[in-house]
Amino acid sequence: MRCVIITGGTVENLQWLSEFIDAKDRVICVDGGARYAAALELIPDIIIGDMDSLDHKELDRLVGLGAAVREYPPDKDDTDTALAMAEALSGSPEEIIIVGALGTRFDHSLANVHLLCVALDRGVKARIINEYNEISLVSPHASALLDGRPGDLFSLLPLTEQVTGVNVKGVRWPLENATFRIGNPYGVSNRLAEGKVDISVSSGLLLLIRTSGGLKYGK
């Protein structure tokens, strides 16, 4: 089972979102993210958060259509999206996709990227996706195999202070047993040289960021 978390960040193309979400997905809306679901006439399974950015009339309407609500006080230690991640993991999904997680609030965007580590610790594949980017993690226990076209663009950035044993095959600039350190972002803007790319590390966490040219969002 796949779980899709719709947050209240930026979604520029609702048509893209409608084509991305499958009827079999478990859908969790984070507070104002329910507006996107409402615009698509989609009934979320759960709406979660402090409800500070969702009109209560809209909330009541969605509840009347069958959506469950987990409401929290504004003064809390966790972000609304962190609460949604915990809820998603409670359902033992095979994969978690977060949409609307990037936008004008960089602090929230970066916090959402860090939530990928929470899923990784539970052994669940997780990605942040928008119309332009796909963000995931590479770890010693979770290597990455990319499919795409020669020339497709991606970047690798360290999320931990140091990442060792970085191996990247099938790309324009391959790496073998490389080390990445924060402050030296030389993994930006690599390109696929073949149809498949293999990425692995021995220690640490890498952010894998694919950008628009090579993205495919099958349901």
Helices and strands as residue ranges (DSSP letters): E 2-6, H 14-20, E 26-30, G 31-33, H 34-39, E 46-49, H 56-64, E 68-71, H 80-90, E 95-99, H 106-121, E 125-129, E 133-138, E 144-147, E 153-158, E 162-169, E 175-181, E 190-191, E 196-200, E 206-211, G 212-214
